[in-house]
Amino acid sequence: MTPPPDSIDMSLDTAAIKADFPLLKQEVNGQPIVYLDSGATSQKPRQVLDTLDRYYEEINANVHRGAYHIAEQATSAMEDAREAVQRFIGAPSSSEIIFTKNATEAINLVAYSWGRANLTEGDAILITALEHHANIVPWQQLAAERGVEIRWLPLTDDGRLDLTDLDQMLDGVSLFAFSAASNVLGTLTPVRQLADAAHGAGALCLVDASQAVPHMPTDVTEWDCDFMAFTGHKMCGPTGVGVLWGRTELLDAMPPFLGGGEMILNVTREGFVPNELPWKFEAGTPPIAEIIGLGSAITYLEAIGMDAVRAHEVALTDYALRTLRERHGDDLIIHGPVDTTKRGGVLSICYRDVHPHDLSQVLDQRGICVRAGHHCAKPLMKLLGVGATARASLYIYNDESDVDLLSDGLAEAGDFFSHQPD
């Protein structure tokens, strides 16, 4: 009998999880490494690393092309991974799972294929002020080429989407492209509400879920979106593999993105006939090992449970916000929503007048890894009135001791720079 939700133990054994990640056993400058940059890329557990090794050692062959034993094994392993992705995101069919090299390529695929087939001068695209450059630049390129209008949905003072004029902004829009979770503010967006609003206005919606899929249960059917993109390397998988999910009827109607091997059924001197889904959009040899590794990462996360992953992140983010603000007071700004049920574990920090790059270097002396910069979100940085932040991002292998060490490191950085000559 399944216990009621309130009685399910959502706590993670972070010590046991951390033991699965070989890199986290390292020291930096004689200090145990504290990895707080999972928003950029997560670490990889031994289970995923072993999967990559096994592919190259035992079944290294091209897929869908060979009738010999190891080629069939490689093909089967890759297609098993596709089915794992389908299961993980609640997609109706594995043929809707398109493998790309990252989320950026997945969004570009929609912009180049669907966008150029459907949008002309006078059409409009709505994006938000939260977006990563990957969900801005492809639409700007399309706008420059086709005369498409780009509209920007603004933010509230606490870093959430301002939905006051959403219906008006959607009027005449063909596509609403937005992130499910901000890589700078941690803001979680109301995906289903936004999708319903887009559809009510006659628009499609695309969700950049790169910062959501690794951290919480995801179901594209419940979201009722039309396209969704995410990447493997932020969810314990390898680099070099991402995913585009799209509705079958949309993908069927879209022209191929790249031309070459595997994406065709037939080629003559007069032309070609594209392959069926999903291979229509997977030209050339795919990142086979990386796709299989992504399947292994999904198996790893499913064993932990995505509800538990999210519960851990909410609790740890709450601890981090309280700890850092109580200790550092007005010396510290953490951008984004205060309510941890409305944000992920991304903490963009400004500390005193210390430049984020200087702050990250001092933290690195203590083995603490944070990201300093504009986080590929320059329009958002301009709204925040800063050129950069120091970003600490939490994941399944982090715990309260990591937050405490970050807090100590901030204090040390403050002391160091307060004693520097002008």
N, C-alpha and C positions, 0 to 999 in steps of 0.2 A: 504493500500500500504506500502511495506517495504521501509524504508528510505535508501538512499545510505549509505555505510559503514562509510564514512567520517562524516556523521551527527549523527551517533549513539552515545549516551552518554555512554562512557565506564568507567566513574568514579564510584567508589564504595562509598556508605555511610558507612564508616568504623565504625562510632559511632553506627549506627543501627545494623550492623553486630556484633560488639563486645558485644552489649547488649544481643545477642542470646546465649552467651557462659558464663554459670554460673561461671566457675572457674576464669574467667577474672575479676570478681568482688572482688576477694580476695585482701588482702594486705599482703606483706612480710616485716617484720621488720618495720611496720608502713608506708610502701610505697606501692602505687598501683602496682600490679604485671605488669611487662612488659614481655610478653612471646615471646621470640625470639629463640625458639628451635623446630619449626614446622618441620624442616628437620628430626628430630628424631621421633616426634609424634605430630600430630596436636591436638588442643583442640576440644571438641565435643559440638555442639550446643544443646540447649534445645530440639529441634525437634527430634534429634537422641536419646537423653536420654529418652524422653517420649516414643519413639518407643520401646526401650528396656524394659521399665517398662510395657507397654501395652502387650507385648508378654508374659512376665512372669505372669502378673496379669490376662490375659484374654484368651490366647490360648496356654499356655504352654503344648505341647504334642510333641511326636516324629513324624517325617515326613515320608511320603511314606509307612507307616506301619499300620496306624489305619483307620478304616472306619467310626469312630465317628466324630461328628461335629467339635470339636476344633482341632482334628488331621488334618482334611481336611483344616481347616482355616490356620493352621500352614504351611502345605505343600503349599497351595496356596500363602501365603505371602512369603515364601522362593523362590518359583519359579518366583514370580513377581520380586523379587530382582535380580534373574538371568537375567531376561529380561531387567531390568534397567541397569545392567552392560553391556549387549549386546549393548543396545542403546548408552550408554555413550562412549564406545570405538569403535563403528562402526563395530562390529563383524557381519559376515553374518548370524550366527545362534546362538541361546542360548545354543544349545547342545555343542558348542565349549567353553563354559564358565565353567571352573573347579574351584571349591572352595577349597582352601587350608587354612592353618592357617596363612600364610604370604607369602611374595614374595620369601623369602629364601626357603621355602618348595616347592614353584612352580618351582624354578630353579632346585632344587634337584630332583624333579619329572622328569624333562626332562633329567637330567644327568643319573639318575638311570634307567629310562625306555627306552627312545630313545637312550641314549648314550650306554648303555650296550647291546642293541639289534643291534646296527649299527656300533659301532666303535671297531676296533681291533688294534693291534700293527702296527705302520707305518702310521696310520691316524693322522690328525692334527686338533687342535682347535685354533682359533685366538681369543684373548681377548685384551682389551686395558689397558693402564696404568692408566685409570681413575677408574677402577672397585672397587666396594665394595667387601669385602671378600665373600659375598654371591654369587658373580659371578666369584669367583676365586677358592675357596676351593673345590666345587663339581667337577670341572674339574681337579684339582690337584689330588683328590681322584681317579678319573677315569683314569688319566694318570699313577698313581702308580699301579693301578690294571691291566690295559690293555696295558701299554706301549705307550699310545697316546702322541703325541708331543703337547706342549702348546707354542704358539707364542704370542708375546706381541707387539701391535701396539703402537709406541711411541707418545710423545706429542711435540708440539711446545713450544717455550719459554713462550708464554702467556697462556698456559694451554689448548689449543685446540688439537684435534687429528691431528697428522702429517700424511697426506694421500699420501705423496710423493711416497712411495713404496708399496701402498696398494695392487695393482694388484699382485706384486711379492710375498707379504706376504700371499695372499689368494691362491696362487698356491698350489694345493694339500690339501687344507683345507676342512673339512667336515662340520664344524659349525663355524660361527662367532657370538660370544656372546658379547654384548656391552650394555652400559647404554645409555639411551636417554638423561639423565641429571646427571651430577656429584653431589654427595652429599657433596663433599669437595670444588670444584672449581666453582660449578654452571654451568659449561660448558654444553651447549646444543650441541648434536651431530647431524650431518645431516643424520637422520635415513633412509630416502628413498634412498639417495645416497649410503649409506653403504649396505643397503639391495640389491640394484641393483647390486653393485659390488660383493656381496656374490653370488647371483644367477648367475651372469655372469661367476663366477669361478666354478659353480656346487655345491656350498655350501648352507646350510640352515642358517638362522640367528635367533637368540634369542635376544630380547630386554628387558633389565631390566628397566622398566618405573616407578619405585617406586617414583622417584623425578620429573616425568613429568606428569603423569595422574592427580595428584591433582592440577596442576598449569596451565594447558593449554589444549586447545582442542586436543583430541586424536582420531585418526581413524586408526585402524590396516589395513584397506583396502588401504588407501592412503599410509601408510608406506610400505605396501607389505612385511611385515615380516612374519615369519613362526611360531614363538612363542613369547609371550609377557607376562611378569609377573609384577604385582604391588600389593600393600598392602592397606588395608582399613584404617588403623589407621593414615596414613599420609594425609588423605583426608576427615577429619571430621567424619570418621566412627570409630567403636570400634576396639580394639585390638583383635587378635585371628582369623582374617579372611583376606585372600588374594585371589588372582585370578591368574590362569594360563589360557591364551587364546592360542589356537593352531589351525592350519588348520585341518579340519575334517579328511582328508585323512591321515594325520600324526598321529593324536590321535587314529584313528581306528586301525592303524597298530602297535601301541605301546602296549606292555604288561602292565597289571595293575601294579601300584606302590606298593599298600598295599593290603593285603588280609583280607577278613572278611565279615561282613554283608553289604548289600546294593550294593556291587560291583559285585554281581553274579546274573546270571539268574537261574542257577541250580548247585547243588552240589551232587555228588555221592561218593561212596567209591573210585571210580577210578579216580575222578578228578572233575573239575568244568568248567562251561561255564560263561565267564564274561558278565556283564551287558552291555547295550548299553551306548553310550555317553549321558550325562556327568558322569553318576553314576558309570561307570567303574572305575573312578579314585577317587571316594568319599566313601571310605570304612568306615563303622561304622557310628555312630550318628554324623552328621556334627555340626558345631557351628551355630545352628539355629538362635538364637537371634542375634548373631553377623552378620550373613548374612542379616537378615531382617534390622538390623541397618545400614549396608552398603547401602542397597537400599534407606533408608531414607536419608543418607548422599548425595547420588547421586541426589535425588530429591532437596535437599537443594542447592547443587552447581549448578544444572541446573537452578534453580530459579534466582540465581545471574547471571549466564551466564559465560561459561568458557572463552570466548573472553574477557569479562570484567575482569575476574580474572587475565588473562595474562597481559592485559593492565595496570592494577593496579600494578602488580608486576614489570613490566618494569619501570614504572614511579617512584615507591618507591625505587627500586634498584638504579636507576640513582641518585635519591636524596641522598641515603645513601653513594654511592661511592663519590659523590662530597663533601658532608658535612664532612665526616670523613677525606678525604684526604686534604681538604682545612684547616681544623682545626688542624690536627695532623701531617701533612707533613711527613717528613722523619722518624718520630717516629713510623709510622704505615705502615705495609705491608698488603694488601688485595690480596690474591692469586686468580688467575683466569683471564679470559678475561675482558678487559675494556669495550668493546662494549656490552651494556645491551640487545641488540637484539640477542646476541649470548650466553646469560647466564641467569640463574635463580636467584632467590633472596637468594642465599647462600653466605655468606661473611665469609671466613676463614681468621682470623686476627692473626697477630703477632704484639705485641705492645712493643716497646723498647726491653728491655731484661727481661720483666716480664713473668714468666712462665704462660702458658694458664690456668692452674688450679688455680694459685694465682689470676689471672685476673678474672676468673669466680667467685671466692669467694668474691672478692671486689664488683663486679657487683651485686652479690646476696644480699649484704647488702643494696643495693638500689632497690631491688625487680626485678632486671633485670636477666632473665633466658637465659643463653647461654650455649652451649655445649663445653666442653674442652676435648681434647683427640685426638686420631688418627682416629676417626670416621669410624672404621672398614675398613680402607684403608691404611694399613701399606706400601705396595709397593709404593703407590703414595706419602706418607709422605717421604719416602726415596728419591724419585726423587726431592721433594721440599727442601730437606736438613733440615727438621725439625722433631722433635719427636712428636709434637702435635701442634694444633692451637686452638684458641677460635673461635667457629663458631656461628654466628648469622644468623638465617634463618627466612625469612619474609613470611607472609601469609595474608589472606584476612582481618584479624582483626587487622593488624598493620597499622600504619600511620606515618607521618613525626614526630609527637611528640615522638613516640617510638625511632626513630632514633636519635633525639636530646638528649633523656635521655641516650641512649647508648653512645653517644659522650661525654656527661658530665661524665658518669661513667668511661670511659677510662681516661679522664683527672684526675679524682679523684684517680684512681688507680696509674697513673703515679706519682702524687704528693705523695701518700702514700709510694710507694716503693723507691722514690728518697730520702726520709727522714729516711729510715731504715739504721741502722748501718751495716757496712760491716761484 
